[in-house]
Amino acid sequence: MKIFKENVQWVTKSKGFDDESGPSTLPFEGEDMDEDASPPSPPRPQSHRRSSSTSGINEDHFNLLNGRIDSLTSTVDGMQLAMNDLQNTATTIQATVDGIQAMVGGLQSSVDGITSMLHALHSFLGTGFPPPPPPEI
């Protein structure tokens, strides 16, 4: 099978090609037909085409290109999985930080309660305990 570009389209031709049914065309993604300022030339007669050794992309090139595209697709999929794992880890870390902040808030409330009880006990007993320090802001 031969694959080559003809009139801004990728065209495949294989053994037993039927000229009357026309070539099989493959759309080329990302190619803008407006980029080519000159109008497309009409197809040349079959006898004027370049030899098969110099025209277009051969099957080996096509298979190599497909292999590289598959490899890149696998790499992108792997990167997407890694990003999802990182996002899950970040969510877990944020939940842990939120839990620690809640515990610190609870401990601060406990310290405030104990301090209030000590002040009340100091006032009740009237003993020689030093007065409490002013609250820190």
QUILINQUI-V528042 format. One record per helix or strand. SS is the DSSP state (alpha for helix, beta for strand). FROM is the first residue (numbers start at 1). TO is the last residue. Records with the same first field share a line. If there is no record, write none. Layout:
SS: FROM-TO + FROM-TO
//
This chain:
beta: 2-6 + 9-13 + 24-26 + 57-58
alpha: 33-35 + 46-48 + 59-125
//
